[in-house]
Amino acid sequence: MKYLYSPGHFMATANGDSVLSFAALAGIRSLDEATQGNELARYYGGGLEFNLYSTGVEENSNALPRARVGGYFVRTTNHGAMTDVNLWVIQAQYQLVADKPFLLGFKANLGPDDLDNYSVTLSVRQDTANLLSFFGFITE
C-alpha cells in the first residue's frame, strides 16, 4: 500500500501537470519462493515521489501519471540472510508513448553488504474493463 500526500503550493506546477508528494509505504511480500539475497517480507517506510501527468490533474482527478520517480527509505523484516534491515528503494516508471499503454520501469533495492538488487520492467497498463474483457469475463 502506498499513500501519497500532495500539499500543492511550491510542490506542484501552476497547471497541475506535475507534483511532488510525500509518500508512506507499508506492505508484505511472500517468502515462499525466496532465495538467499532476494527476499523481502514485511516493510514500511516513507519518502518522496514525483508524478508527471499528460494534462493538469484538475481536468481529470482520476488521471494516471505519464511518469513517476520515487525515493523511499524502508525498514524490512528480512533482506537476504539479515533481519530488521534498512533499505533505500528507488522506483521510476515512464509511459513510452502518450496514447499507448506501455510503461518502462526501473526499481532498485539498495541494502547493506552489497545485497542490492535491480530490475527493469516493461508493463502494459489497462483499465479493469479491458482486462476483464481480455480474459473473457465481459462480452459485448
N, CA, C and O atoms as a MOPAC input file, in Angstrom:
PM7 MOZYME 1SCF
protein

 N      0.85300 1    -1.17500 1     0.00000 1
 C      0.00000 1     0.00000 1     0.00000 1
 C      0.89200 1     1.22900 1     0.00000 1
 O      1.94800 1     1.26900 1     0.63100 1
 N      0.43100 1     2.21400 1    -0.72200 1
 C      1.16500 1     3.46900 1    -0.74300 1
 C      0.16500 1     4.60300 1    -0.59600 1
 O     -0.86600 1     4.62500 1    -1.26800 1
 N      0.47600 1     5.54900 1     0.29000 1
 C     -0.36500 1     6.72400 1     0.48300 1
 C      0.46700 1     7.93700 1     0.09800 1
 O      1.58200 1     8.11500 1     0.58800 1
 N     -0.08300 1     8.77600 1    -0.78800 1
 C      0.60500 1     9.99400 1    -1.20000 1
 C     -0.11500 1    11.21200 1    -0.66100 1
 O     -1.33900 1    11.31000 1    -0.75600 1
 N      0.64300 1    12.14200 1    -0.09300 1
 C      0.09600 1    13.41400 1     0.34500 1
 C      0.74900 1    14.51600 1    -0.48500 1
 O      1.97100 1    14.66900 1    -0.47400 1
 N     -0.06000 1    15.27200 1    -1.19500 1
 C      0.43100 1    16.32300 1    -2.07500 1
 C     -0.07400 1    17.67200 1    -1.57500 1
 O     -1.21800 1    18.03300 1    -1.85300 1
 N      0.74000 1    18.41900 1    -0.85200 1
 C      0.26900 1    19.69700 1    -0.31300 1
 C      0.08500 1    20.78600 1    -1.35500 1
 O     -0.54600 1    21.80500 1    -1.07500 1
 N      0.62000 1    20.59100 1    -2.54700 1
 C      0.47300 1    21.61000 1    -3.58500 1
 C      1.44600 1    22.75100 1    -3.37300 1
 O      2.59400 1    22.52400 1    -2.99300 1
 N      1.00400 1    23.97300 1    -3.61300 1
 C      1.81600 1    25.18700 1    -3.48300 1
 C      3.09700 1    25.04200 1    -4.30100 1
 O      3.02600 1    24.81100 1    -5.50800 1
 N      4.26100 1    25.17300 1    -3.67400 1
 C      5.53600 1    25.11900 1    -4.40100 1
 C      5.88100 1    23.69700 1    -4.85300 1
 O      6.82100 1    23.51400 1    -5.62500 1
 N      5.13900 1    22.68800 1    -4.38600 1
 C      5.42900 1    21.30300 1    -4.75700 1
 C      4.65500 1    20.86100 1    -6.00200 1
 O      4.73700 1    19.70000 1    -6.40300 1
 N      3.91400 1    21.77000 1    -6.60500 1
 C      3.15900 1    21.44000 1    -7.82500 1
 C      3.31800 1    22.57700 1    -8.83000 1
 O      3.51400 1    23.73200 1    -8.45300 1
 N      3.22900 1    22.23300 1   -10.11100 1
 C      3.29300 1    23.26700 1   -11.13300 1
 C      1.97000 1    24.02000 1   -11.18600 1
 O      0.95000 1    23.54200 1   -10.69000 1
 N      2.00000 1    25.19700 1   -11.79000 1
 C      0.81500 1    26.04700 1   -11.84700 1
 C     -0.33400 1    25.37700 1   -12.59200 1
 O     -1.49200 1    25.54800 1   -12.21100 1
 N     -0.03600 1    24.61400 1   -13.65300 1
 C     -1.11500 1    23.96900 1   -14.41000 1
 C     -1.44500 1    22.57100 1   -13.88200 1
 O     -2.30700 1    21.88800 1   -14.43500 1
 N     -0.77200 1    22.15000 1   -12.83000 1
 C     -1.12600 1    20.88600 1   -12.17900 1
 C     -0.71500 1    19.63700 1   -12.93000 1
 O     -1.24600 1    18.56000 1   -12.66100 1
 N      0.23400 1    19.75200 1   -13.88100 1
 C      0.62500 1    18.54400 1   -14.61300 1
 C      1.81100 1    17.81700 1   -13.97700 1
 O      2.21900 1    16.76600 1   -14.46900 1
 N      2.36200 1    18.35100 1   -12.90800 1
 C      3.38500 1    17.62200 1   -12.15900 1
 C      3.31500 1    18.03500 1   -10.69700 1
 O      2.98600 1    19.17400 1   -10.36500 1
 N      3.63600 1    17.07300 1    -9.83100 1
 C      3.52000 1    17.31900 1    -8.39800 1
 C      4.52000 1    16.44800 1    -7.64900 1
 O      4.75700 1    15.29400 1    -8.00800 1
 N      5.09500 1    17.02000 1    -6.60800 1
 C      5.97500 1    16.28200 1    -5.69400 1
 C      5.16800 1    15.96500 1    -4.45100 1
 O      4.52800 1    16.85300 1    -3.88600 1
 N      5.18700 1    14.71100 1    -4.01600 1
 C      4.34700 1    14.26200 1    -2.90600 1
 C      5.17600 1    13.56500 1    -1.83900 1
 O      6.24100 1    13.01400 1    -2.11600 1
 N      4.66700 1    13.60000 1    -0.61900 1
 C      5.21100 1    12.78900 1     0.46500 1
 C      4.54300 1    11.42100 1     0.39700 1
 O      3.32900 1    11.33000 1     0.21400 1
 N      5.32500 1    10.36100 1     0.54400 1
 C      4.79700 1     9.00800 1     0.40800 1
 C      4.97900 1     8.23400 1     1.70900 1
 O      6.01100 1     8.34500 1     2.37100 1
 N      3.97000 1     7.45400 1     2.06400 1
 C      4.06400 1     6.49700 1     3.16400 1
 C      3.78500 1     5.11500 1     2.58400 1
 O      2.80600 1     4.93200 1     1.86000 1
 N      4.63900 1     4.14200 1     2.89700 1
 C      4.53900 1     2.79900 1     2.33600 1
 C      4.41000 1     1.75800 1     3.43800 1
 O      4.98800 1     1.90600 1     4.51400 1
 N      3.65100 1     0.71000 1     3.16300 1
 C      3.58900 1    -0.46000 1     4.03900 1
 C      3.19100 1    -1.63900 1     3.17900 1
 O      2.38200 1    -1.49100 1     2.26300 1
 N      3.74500 1    -2.81100 1     3.45800 1
 C      3.37400 1    -3.96000 1     2.64700 1
 C      4.01900 1    -5.24500 1     3.09000 1
 O      4.81100 1    -5.27900 1     4.03200 1
 N      3.66000 1    -6.31000 1     2.38500 1
 C      4.24600 1    -7.62500 1     2.61100 1
 C      4.50700 1    -8.27200 1     1.26400 1
 O      3.80600 1    -8.01400 1     0.28600 1
 N      5.52300 1    -9.11300 1     1.22900 1
 C      5.80400 1    -9.92900 1     0.05300 1
 C      6.05500 1   -11.34400 1     0.52500 1
 O      6.64800 1   -11.56200 1     1.58200 1
 N      5.60800 1   -12.29200 1    -0.25100 1
 C      5.74200 1   -13.70500 1     0.12400 1
 C      7.19900 1   -14.14600 1     0.11100 1
 O      7.97600 1   -13.73500 1    -0.75100 1
 N      7.56000 1   -14.98200 1     1.07200 1
 C      8.89700 1   -15.56200 1     1.11100 1
 C      8.89700 1   -16.99900 1     0.60900 1
 O      9.92400 1   -17.67400 1     0.68500 1
 N      7.76500 1   -17.48200 1     0.09600 1
 C      7.67200 1   -18.88800 1    -0.32300 1
 C      8.70400 1   -19.24600 1    -1.37900 1
 O      9.29500 1   -20.32400 1    -1.32100 1
 N      8.93100 1   -18.36100 1    -2.34400 1
 C      9.86100 1   -18.64400 1    -3.43400 1
 C     11.17900 1   -17.89700 1    -3.26100 1
 O     11.97500 1   -17.82500 1    -4.19800 1
 N     11.41400 1   -17.34800 1    -2.09300 1
 C     12.59600 1   -16.51200 1    -1.89900 1
 C     13.87700 1   -17.33100 1    -1.92600 1
 O     13.91800 1   -18.47600 1    -1.47400 1
 N     14.91000 1   -16.71800 1    -2.46300 1
 C     16.23900 1   -17.29200 1    -2.39700 1
 C     17.10000 1   -16.34600 1    -1.58500 1
 O     16.79100 1   -15.16100 1    -1.46900 1
 N     18.16500 1   -16.86100 1    -1.03200 1
 C     19.00900 1   -16.02900 1    -0.18900 1
 C     19.52700 1   -14.83900 1    -0.99100 1
 O     20.03300 1   -14.99500 1    -2.10200 1
 N     19.39300 1   -13.67000 1    -0.42000 1
 C     19.80200 1   -12.45300 1    -1.10500 1
 C     18.68700 1   -11.81300 1    -1.90700 1
 O     18.87100 1   -10.73100 1    -2.46500 1
 N     17.53700 1   -12.46000 1    -1.97600 1
 C     16.41900 1   -11.89300 1    -2.72700 1
 C     15.12200 1   -12.17700 1    -1.99300 1
 O     14.22700 1   -12.82100 1    -2.54000 1
 N     15.01400 1   -11.70900 1    -0.77300 1
 C     13.78700 1   -11.91100 1    -0.01800 1
 C     13.45500 1   -10.63600 1     0.74700 1
 O     14.32800 1    -9.96300 1     1.29300 1
 N     12.19500 1   -10.34000 1     0.76400 1
 C     11.71900 1    -9.13100 1     1.41400 1
 C     10.35600 1    -9.46700 1     1.98900 1
 O      9.43700 1    -9.77900 1     1.23100 1
 N     10.19600 1    -9.41600 1     3.29200 1
 C      8.91900 1    -9.82100 1     3.88600 1
 C      8.07300 1    -8.58700 1     4.18900 1
 O      7.59200 1    -7.93300 1     3.26400 1
 N      7.88600 1    -8.26100 1     5.44400 1
 C      7.09800 1    -7.08000 1     5.80700 1
 C      7.98300 1    -5.83700 1     5.72400 1
 O      9.17400 1    -5.88400 1     6.03500 1
 N      7.37900 1    -4.72300 1     5.29900 1
 C      8.15500 1    -3.49600 1     5.20100 1
 C      7.26500 1    -2.27900 1     5.43800 1
 O      6.05000 1    -2.33800 1     5.24500 1
 N      7.87200 1    -1.19600 1     5.85100 1
 C      7.18100 1     0.08500 1     5.99600 1
 C      8.22400 1     1.19200 1     5.84600 1
 O      9.41300 1     0.97300 1     6.07700 1
 N      7.77100 1     2.36500 1     5.46100 1
 C      8.70100 1     3.47100 1     5.31300 1
 C      8.05000 1     4.66300 1     4.65100 1
 O      6.82600 1     4.74600 1     4.55000 1
 N      8.87000 1     5.57300 1     4.20700 1
 C      8.37000 1     6.78900 1     3.59300 1
 C      9.39900 1     7.39800 1     2.67000 1
 O     10.54000 1     6.94000 1     2.59800 1
 N      8.99100 1     8.42500 1     1.97300 1
 C      9.90300 1     9.09600 1     1.05800 1
 C      9.20200 1    10.16000 1     0.24900 1
 O      8.19000 1    10.71800 1     0.67300 1
 N      9.74600 1    10.43400 1    -0.91400 1
 C      9.20200 1    11.43600 1    -1.82000 1
 C      8.91000 1    10.78800 1    -3.16500 1
 O      9.63100 1     9.89100 1    -3.60100 1
 N      7.85300 1    11.24400 1    -3.81600 1
 C      7.51600 1    10.74400 1    -5.14200 1
 C      7.11200 1    11.91100 1    -6.02600 1
 O      6.32300 1    12.76600 1    -5.62300 1
 N      7.65900 1    11.93900 1    -7.22900 1
 C      7.33800 1    12.97200 1    -8.21300 1
 C      6.52500 1    12.33100 1    -9.32900 1
 O      6.95300 1    11.33300 1    -9.91000 1
 N      5.36100 1    12.88800 1    -9.63600 1
 C      4.48600 1    12.38400 1   -10.69000 1
 C      4.28800 1    13.45400 1   -11.75200 1
 O      4.05200 1    14.62400 1   -11.45100 1
 N      4.39000 1    13.01600 1   -13.01200 1
 C      4.18500 1    13.90100 1   -14.15700 1
 C      2.99100 1    13.38500 1   -14.94500 1
 O      2.94400 1    12.21100 1   -15.31200 1
 N      2.02000 1    14.26700 1   -15.20500 1
 C      0.79000 1    13.89800 1   -15.90900 1
 C      0.79200 1    14.52400 1   -17.30100 1
 O      1.47600 1    15.51700 1   -17.54500 1
 N      0.01800 1    13.93200 1   -18.20600 1
 C     -0.07200 1    14.47800 1   -19.56000 1
 C     -0.78900 1    15.82100 1   -19.57400 1
 O     -0.45600 1    16.70100 1   -20.36700 1
 N     -1.77900 1    15.97600 1   -18.69200 1
 C     -2.50800 1    17.24400 1   -18.56300 1
 C     -2.65000 1    17.55300 1   -17.08400 1
 O     -2.26100 1    16.74400 1   -16.24200 1
 N     -3.20100 1    18.70800 1   -16.75900 1
 C     -3.40800 1    19.07300 1   -15.37500 1
 C     -4.35400 1    18.11300 1   -14.67400 1
 O     -5.34000 1    17.67400 1   -15.26700 1
 N     -4.07300 1    17.78800 1   -13.44000 1
 C     -4.87000 1    16.81500 1   -12.69500 1
 C     -6.27900 1    17.34100 1   -12.43000 1
 O     -7.21300 1    16.55100 1   -12.28700 1
 N     -6.44800 1    18.66700 1   -12.36300 1
 C     -7.79200 1    19.21600 1   -12.11000 1
 C     -8.75700 1    18.84100 1   -13.22900 1
 O     -9.95900 1    18.70300 1   -13.00200 1
 N     -8.22500 1    18.67800 1   -14.43800 1
 C     -9.07900 1    18.33900 1   -15.57400 1
 C     -9.58000 1    16.90100 1   -15.49000 1
 O    -10.66300 1    16.59300 1   -15.98700 1
 N     -8.81100 1    16.03100 1   -14.87200 1
 C     -9.19500 1    14.62800 1   -14.71200 1
 C     -8.60300 1    14.14400 1   -13.39700 1
 O     -7.45200 1    13.71100 1   -13.35400 1
 N     -9.38400 1    14.21500 1   -12.32500 1
 C     -8.85300 1    13.91700 1   -10.99400 1
 C     -8.47400 1    12.45800 1   -10.82100 1
 O     -7.81100 1    12.10900 1    -9.84400 1
 N     -8.87800 1    11.59600 1   -11.74700 1
 C     -8.53200 1    10.18100 1   -11.66200 1
 C     -7.44300 1     9.81500 1   -12.67800 1
 O     -7.29000 1     8.64400 1   -13.02300 1
 N     -6.69700 1    10.79500 1   -13.15000 1
 C     -5.68000 1    10.56200 1   -14.17400 1
 C     -4.52000 1     9.75200 1   -13.62400 1
 O     -4.14900 1     9.88200 1   -12.45700 1
 N     -3.95200 1     8.91300 1   -14.48100 1
 C     -2.74500 1     8.16700 1   -14.13500 1
 C     -1.53500 1     8.94100 1   -14.62900 1
 O     -1.59400 1     9.56000 1   -15.69200 1
 N     -0.44400 1     8.91900 1   -13.88300 1
 C      0.72000 1     9.69900 1   -14.30200 1
 C      1.39900 1     9.11700 1   -15.53300 1
 O      1.42100 1     7.90200 1   -15.73500 1
 N      1.94800 1     9.99900 1   -16.34400 1
 C      2.73800 1     9.57800 1   -17.51000 1
 C      4.10700 1     9.09100 1   -17.05500 1
 O      4.68100 1     8.18700 1   -17.66300 1
 N      4.63100 1     9.68600 1   -15.98900 1
 C      5.93400 1     9.29000 1   -15.44100 1
 C      5.91400 1     9.47700 1   -13.93900 1
 O      5.22900 1    10.35300 1   -13.41100 1
 N      6.68100 1     8.63400 1   -13.25900 1
 C      6.83000 1     8.78700 1   -11.81000 1
 C      8.22500 1     8.36100 1   -11.40200 1
 O      8.80100 1     7.42300 1   -11.95300 1
 N      8.75700 1     9.08100 1   -10.41400 1
 C     10.05300 1     8.74900 1    -9.83100 1
 C      9.88400 1     8.85700 1    -8.33200 1
 O      9.36100 1     9.85000 1    -7.82600 1
 N     10.33100 1     7.82600 1    -7.61600 1
 C     10.19900 1     7.83800 1    -6.17300 1
 C     11.46000 1     7.36700 1    -5.49000 1
 O     12.15500 1     6.47700 1    -5.98100 1
 N     11.75000 1     7.96900 1    -4.35700 1
 C     12.83600 1     7.53700 1    -3.48800 1
 C     12.26600 1     7.32800 1    -2.10300 1
 O     11.63600 1     8.23000 1    -1.55200 1
 N     12.47600 1     6.15100 1    -1.52700 1
 C     11.85300 1     5.78900 1    -0.25200 1
 C     12.88500 1     5.16600 1     0.67800 1
 O     13.77100 1     4.43700 1     0.23200 1
 N     12.76900 1     5.45400 1     1.96500 1
 C     13.56500 1     4.79900 1     2.99300 1
 C     12.66700 1     3.76700 1     3.65000 1
 O     11.62800 1     4.12000 1     4.20900 1
 N     13.05000 1     2.49100 1     3.59200 1
 C     12.16600 1     1.39300 1     4.00200 1
 C     12.84100 1     0.52800 1     5.05300 1
 O     14.02900 1     0.22100 1     4.94900 1
 N     12.08600 1     0.14100 1     6.05500 1
 C     12.53900 1    -0.80800 1     7.09100 1
 C     11.89600 1    -2.14800 1     6.78600 1
 O     10.67200 1    -2.24000 1     6.69400 1
 N     12.71000 1    -3.19700 1     6.62700 1
 C     12.19000 1    -4.52100 1     6.29300 1
 C     12.45200 1    -5.50800 1     7.42500 1
 O     13.38000 1    -5.32900 1     8.21400 1
 N     11.62700 1    -6.55400 1     7.49900 1
 C     11.88000 1    -7.59700 1     8.49100 1
 C     12.91700 1    -8.58800 1     7.99700 1
 O     13.63000 1    -9.18000 1     8.80700 1
 N     13.02100 1    -8.78800 1     6.68100 1
 C     14.00400 1    -9.71200 1     6.11000 1
 C     14.59100 1    -9.12700 1     4.84600 1
 O     13.87700 1    -8.54800 1     4.02700 1
 N     15.89200 1    -9.28100 1     4.69000 1
 C     16.56600 1    -8.94800 1     3.43700 1
 C     17.78900 1    -9.84300 1     3.35700 1
 O     18.74400 1    -9.67000 1     4.11400 1
 N     17.76100 1   -10.79700 1     2.44100 1
 C     18.83100 1   -11.78300 1     2.39700 1
 C     18.80000 1   -12.61800 1     3.65900 1
 O     17.74100 1   -13.09100 1     4.07100 1
 N     19.93900 1   -12.79700 1     4.26500 1
 C     20.02400 1   -13.58900 1     5.49500 1
 C     19.88900 1   -12.71100 1     6.73100 1
 O     19.99000 1   -13.20500 1     7.85400 1
 N     19.66200 1   -11.41300 1     6.53900 1
 C     19.61400 1   -10.48200 1     7.66100 1
 C     18.17200 1   -10.14700 1     8.02900 1
 O     17.26400 1   -10.24900 1     7.20500 1
 N     17.98600 1    -9.75000 1     9.26700 1
 C     16.66600 1    -9.31800 1     9.72500 1
 C     16.73900 1    -7.86300 1    10.16000 1
 O     17.80100 1    -7.35700 1    10.52100 1
 N     15.58000 1    -7.19700 1    10.11700 1
 C     15.46500 1    -5.78800 1    10.51900 1
 C     16.49900 1    -4.91500 1     9.81400 1
 O     17.41700 1    -4.38000 1    10.43400 1
 N     16.32300 1    -4.78800 1     8.50100 1
 C     17.28400 1    -4.08200 1     7.65800 1
 C     16.65100 1    -2.80900 1     7.10900 1
 O     15.46300 1    -2.78200 1     6.78600 1
 N     17.45200 1    -1.76300 1     7.00600 1
 C     17.02300 1    -0.52600 1     6.36500 1
 C     17.48400 1    -0.52900 1     4.91700 1
 O     18.63100 1    -0.86600 1     4.62600 1
 N     16.58700 1    -0.15300 1     4.00700 1
 C     16.89500 1    -0.10900 1     2.57900 1
 C     16.50100 1     1.24700 1     2.01100 1
 O     15.59800 1     1.91400 1     2.51500 1
 N     17.19300 1     1.63300 1     0.96300 1
 C     16.73800 1     2.71500 1     0.10600 1
 C     16.12300 1     2.07200 1    -1.11600 1
 O     16.74200 1     1.20400 1    -1.73200 1
 N     14.92500 1     2.47400 1    -1.48100 1
 C     14.24700 1     1.94100 1    -2.65700 1
 C     14.05600 1     3.08700 1    -3.64100 1
 O     13.53000 1     4.14200 1    -3.28800 1
 N     14.48500 1     2.86900 1    -4.86800 1
 C     14.31900 1     3.85700 1    -5.92400 1
 C     13.47000 1     3.21700 1    -7.01300 1
 O     13.78800 1     2.13100 1    -7.49600 1
 N     12.39000 1     3.88900 1    -7.39900 1
 C     11.49900 1     3.37700 1    -8.43000 1
 C     11.24900 1     4.46600 1    -9.46100 1
 O     11.12700 1     5.64200 1    -9.12100 1
 N     11.17600 1     4.06400 1   -10.71500 1
 C     10.84600 1     5.00100 1   -11.79400 1
 C      9.99800 1     4.26000 1   -12.82200 1
 O     10.16600 1     3.06000 1   -13.04000 1
 N      9.09500 1     4.99100 1   -13.44100 1
 C      8.22300 1     4.41600 1   -14.45600 1
 C      7.90000 1     5.50900 1   -15.46800 1
 O      7.64200 1     6.65500 1   -15.10200 1
 N      7.91800 1     5.13500 1   -16.75400 1
 C      7.66700 1     6.12100 1   -17.80400 1
 C      6.81900 1     5.49400 1   -18.90000 1
 O      7.12000 1     4.40100 1   -19.37800 1
 N      5.75900 1     6.18900 1   -19.29500 1
 C      4.90200 1     5.74600 1   -20.39700 1
 C      5.58700 1     6.16800 1   -21.69100 1
 O      5.74400 1     7.35800 1   -21.96700 1
 N      5.99100 1     5.17900 1   -22.47700 1
 C      6.83600 1     5.43600 1   -23.64200 1
 C      6.18300 1     6.35400 1   -24.67300 1
 O      6.81900 1     7.28200 1   -25.17300 1
 N      4.91400 1     6.09300 1   -24.99000 1
 C      4.16900 1     6.91700 1   -25.94000 1
 C      2.87800 1     7.34100 1   -25.24900 1
 O      2.20500 1     6.51200 1   -24.63500 1
 N      2.52700 1     8.61200 1   -25.34100 1
 C      1.42300 1     9.16800 1   -24.55500 1
 C      0.10800 1     8.41900 1   -24.71700 1
 O     -0.59900 1     8.23400 1   -23.72700 1
 N     -0.25000 1     7.98400 1   -25.91000 1
 C     -1.55900 1     7.35100 1   -26.10500 1
 C     -1.47800 1     5.82200 1   -26.17600 1
 O     -2.44400 1     5.17700 1   -26.58500 1
 N     -0.35000 1     5.23900 1   -25.78700 1
 C     -0.18100 1     3.78700 1   -25.75800 1
 C      0.03500 1     3.33500 1   -24.31700 1
 O      0.63500 1     4.07000 1   -23.53300 1
 N     -0.44200 1     2.13500 1   -23.94500 1
 C     -0.41100 1     1.73300 1   -22.53100 1
 C      0.89500 1     1.08500 1   -22.07200 1
 O      0.89400 1     0.38600 1   -21.05900 1
 N      2.00900 1     1.29000 1   -22.78100 1
 C      3.25600 1     0.61500 1   -22.44000 1
 C      4.11800 1     1.47400 1   -21.51500 1
 O      4.34100 1     2.65800 1   -21.77100 1
 N      4.59900 1     0.85200 1   -20.43300 1
 C      5.40100 1     1.55600 1   -19.43800 1
 C      6.74800 1     0.86200 1   -19.27300 1
 O      6.82300 1    -0.36300 1   -19.18300 1
 N      7.80100 1     1.65500 1   -19.23500 1
 C      9.13300 1     1.15600 1   -18.94300 1
 C      9.43600 1     1.50900 1   -17.50200 1
 O      9.25700 1     2.65700 1   -17.09600 1
 N      9.89700 1     0.53000 1   -16.71300 1
 C     10.11800 1     0.76500 1   -15.29500 1
 C     11.49700 1     0.34000 1   -14.82900 1
 O     12.17400 1    -0.45600 1   -15.48000 1
 N     11.90000 1     0.88400 1   -13.69100 1
 C     13.16900 1     0.55000 1   -13.04400 1
 C     12.93600 1     0.53400 1   -11.54500 1
 O     12.21100 1     1.37600 1   -11.01500 1
 N     13.55200 1    -0.42800 1   -10.85600 1
 C     13.47100 1    -0.48200 1    -9.39800 1
 C     14.80400 1    -0.93900 1    -8.84500 1
 O     15.42900 1    -1.85300 1    -9.38500 1
 N     15.23700 1    -0.30900 1    -7.77500 1
 C     16.46400 1    -0.70400 1    -7.09400 1
 C     16.19900 1    -0.78100 1    -5.59900 1
 O     15.68100 1     0.16400 1    -5.00400 1
 N     16.55400 1    -1.90700 1    -4.99700 1
 C     16.58500 1    -2.05300 1    -3.54100 1
 C     18.04300 1    -1.94900 1    -3.13900 1
 O     18.83300 1    -2.84000 1    -3.45300 1
 N     18.41300 1    -0.88700 1    -2.45600 1
 C     19.80200 1    -0.64800 1    -2.09300 1
 C     19.98100 1    -0.95000 1    -0.61200 1
 O     19.59300 1    -0.16000 1     0.24900 1
 N     20.57500 1    -2.10800 1    -0.33100 1
 C     20.72900 1    -2.57200 1     1.04600 1
 C     22.17300 1    -2.62400 1     1.47000 1
 O     23.07300 1    -2.28000 1     0.70300 1
 N     22.39100 1    -3.05600 1     2.69300 1
 C     23.75800 1    -3.14000 1     3.21800 1
 C     24.49500 1    -4.35800 1     2.66900 1
 O     23.88000 1    -5.26600 1     2.10900 1
 N     25.80600 1    -4.36900 1     2.83500 1
 C     26.66300 1    -5.51800 1     2.48900 1
 C     26.49000 1    -5.97100 1     1.04200 1
 O     26.48200 1    -7.17100 1     0.77000 1
 N     26.35400 1    -5.03900 1     0.12400 1
 C     26.25200 1    -5.36100 1    -1.30700 1
 C     25.09200 1    -6.28900 1    -1.64200 1
 O     25.17500 1    -7.04200 1    -2.61300 1
 N     24.01600 1    -6.25400 1    -0.86700 1
 C     22.83600 1    -7.07100 1    -1.16600 1
 C     21.82100 1    -6.26600 1    -1.96700 1
 O     20.61700 1    -6.35800 1    -1.72800 1
 N     22.31200 1    -5.48400 1    -2.91200 1
 C     21.43100 1    -4.67600 1    -3.75000 1
 C     20.80800 1    -5.55800 1    -4.82300 1
 O     21.40500 1    -6.54700 1    -5.24800 1
 N     19.61400 1    -5.19800 1    -5.25600 1
 C     19.05700 1    -5.84200 1    -6.43900 1
 C     18.33800 1    -4.80000 1    -7.28100 1
 O     17.79400 1    -3.82200 1    -6.76900 1
 N     18.35300 1    -5.03900 1    -8.58300 1
 C     17.80900 1    -4.10300 1    -9.55400 1
 C     16.88500 1    -4.85200 1   -10.50300 1
 O     17.08000 1    -6.04000 1   -10.75900 1
 N     15.89100 1    -4.16500 1   -11.01700 1
 C     15.03600 1    -4.76900 1   -12.03200 1
 C     14.60000 1    -3.70300 1   -13.03000 1
 O     14.41000 1    -2.53600 1   -12.68500 1
 N     14.44700 1    -4.13900 1   -14.27400 1
 C     13.91300 1    -3.30200 1   -15.34100 1
 C     12.68100 1    -4.03100 1   -15.86500 1
 O     12.74000 1    -5.23200 1   -16.12800 1
 N     11.56700 1    -3.32000 1   -16.02000 1
 C     10.32000 1    -3.95600 1   -16.43300 1
 C      9.71500 1    -3.23500 1   -17.62900 1
 O      9.92400 1    -2.03900 1   -17.83100 1
 N      8.97400 1    -3.98200 1   -18.40100 1
 C      8.12800 1    -3.42100 1   -19.44800 1
 C      6.71700 1    -3.87500 1   -19.11700 1
 O      6.44800 1    -5.07600 1   -19.09800 1
 N      5.81400 1    -2.94300 1   -18.85600 1
 C      4.46100 1    -3.25100 1   -18.39800 1
 C      3.43400 1    -2.71400 1   -19.38200 1
 O      3.70800 1    -1.82400 1   -20.18800 1
 N      2.24000 1    -3.28900 1   -19.28500 1
 C      1.10000 1    -2.79000 1   -20.04200 1
 C      0.05700 1    -2.35300 1   -19.02100 1
 O     -0.33700 1    -3.14200 1   -18.16300 1
 N     -0.39400 1    -1.10300 1   -19.10600 1
 C     -1.36700 1    -0.57000 1   -18.16200 1
 C     -2.73600 1    -0.56600 1   -18.82700 1
 O     -2.93900 1     0.09800 1   -19.84400 1
 N     -3.67500 1    -1.31100 1   -18.24600 1
 C     -5.03400 1    -1.40800 1   -18.77200 1
 C     -6.03200 1    -1.12400 1   -17.65700 1
 O     -5.74200 1    -1.35000 1   -16.48200 1
 N     -7.20600 1    -0.62800 1   -18.03000 1
 C     -8.23500 1    -0.45000 1   -17.01600 1
 C     -8.93000 1    -1.79500 1   -16.76700 1
 O     -8.75500 1    -2.74300 1   -17.53200 1
 N     -9.70300 1    -1.86400 1   -15.71300 1
 C    -10.32100 1    -3.11500 1   -15.28200 1
 C    -11.24200 1    -3.69800 1   -16.34500 1
 O    -11.22400 1    -4.90900 1   -16.56600 1
 N    -12.04100 1    -2.87700 1   -17.00600 1
 C    -12.96200 1    -3.38000 1   -18.03200 1
 C    -12.20700 1    -4.05600 1   -19.17100 1
 O    -12.62200 1    -5.11100 1   -19.64900 1
 N    -11.09500 1    -3.45300 1   -19.61100 1
 C    -10.29600 1    -4.05900 1   -20.67800 1
 C     -9.69000 1    -5.39000 1   -20.24600 1
 O     -9.63800 1    -6.34100 1   -21.02600 1
 N     -9.23700 1    -5.44900 1   -19.00400 1
 C     -8.66100 1    -6.69900 1   -18.50300 1
 C     -9.70700 1    -7.80100 1   -18.42600 1
 O     -9.47400 1    -8.92200 1   -18.87700 1
 N    -10.85200 1    -7.47700 1   -17.85600 1
 C    -11.91400 1    -8.48100 1   -17.74200 1
 C    -12.38800 1    -8.93100 1   -19.11600 1
 O    -12.69400 1   -10.10800 1   -19.30700 1
 N    -12.45200 1    -8.02500 1   -20.06200 1
 C    -12.84300 1    -8.37500 1   -21.41700 1
 C    -11.80000 1    -9.28000 1   -22.06700 1
 O    -12.15300 1   -10.23400 1   -22.76000 1
 N    -10.52000 1    -8.98800 1   -21.84900 1
 C     -9.43400 1    -9.79400 1   -22.41000 1
 C     -9.51100 1   -11.24300 1   -21.91500 1
 O     -9.27300 1   -12.17600 1   -22.68100 1
 N     -9.84100 1   -11.42400 1   -20.64500 1
 C     -9.91700 1   -12.77300 1   -20.07900 1
 C    -11.29500 1   -13.40800 1   -20.24700 1
 O    -11.53400 1   -14.49800 1   -19.72800 1
 N    -12.20300 1   -12.74700 1   -20.96200 1
 C    -13.49200 1   -13.33700 1   -21.29600 1
 C    -14.57100 1   -13.19900 1   -20.25000 1
 O    -15.61300 1   -13.84500 1   -20.36100 1
 N    -14.35700 1   -12.37100 1   -19.22900 1
 C    -15.38500 1   -12.17500 1   -18.19900 1
 C    -16.44800 1   -11.17900 1   -18.63900 1
 O    -17.56700 1   -11.20400 1   -18.12700 1
 N    -16.11700 1   -10.31500 1   -19.56900 1
 C    -17.07300 1    -9.34900 1   -20.10400 1
 C    -17.16700 1    -9.58100 1   -21.60300 1
 O    -16.15400 1    -9.53900 1   -22.30200 1
 N    -18.35400 1    -9.82200 1   -22.09600 1
 C    -18.54500 1    -9.96500 1   -23.53800 1
 C    -19.59100 1    -8.96600 1   -23.99300 1
 O    -20.61300 1    -8.78700 1   -23.33000 1
 N    -19.34800 1    -8.32900 1   -25.09500 1
 C    -20.28200 1    -7.33000 1   -25.61000 1
 C    -20.62100 1    -7.62000 1   -27.04800 1
 O    -21.39700 1    -6.88600 1   -27.65900 1

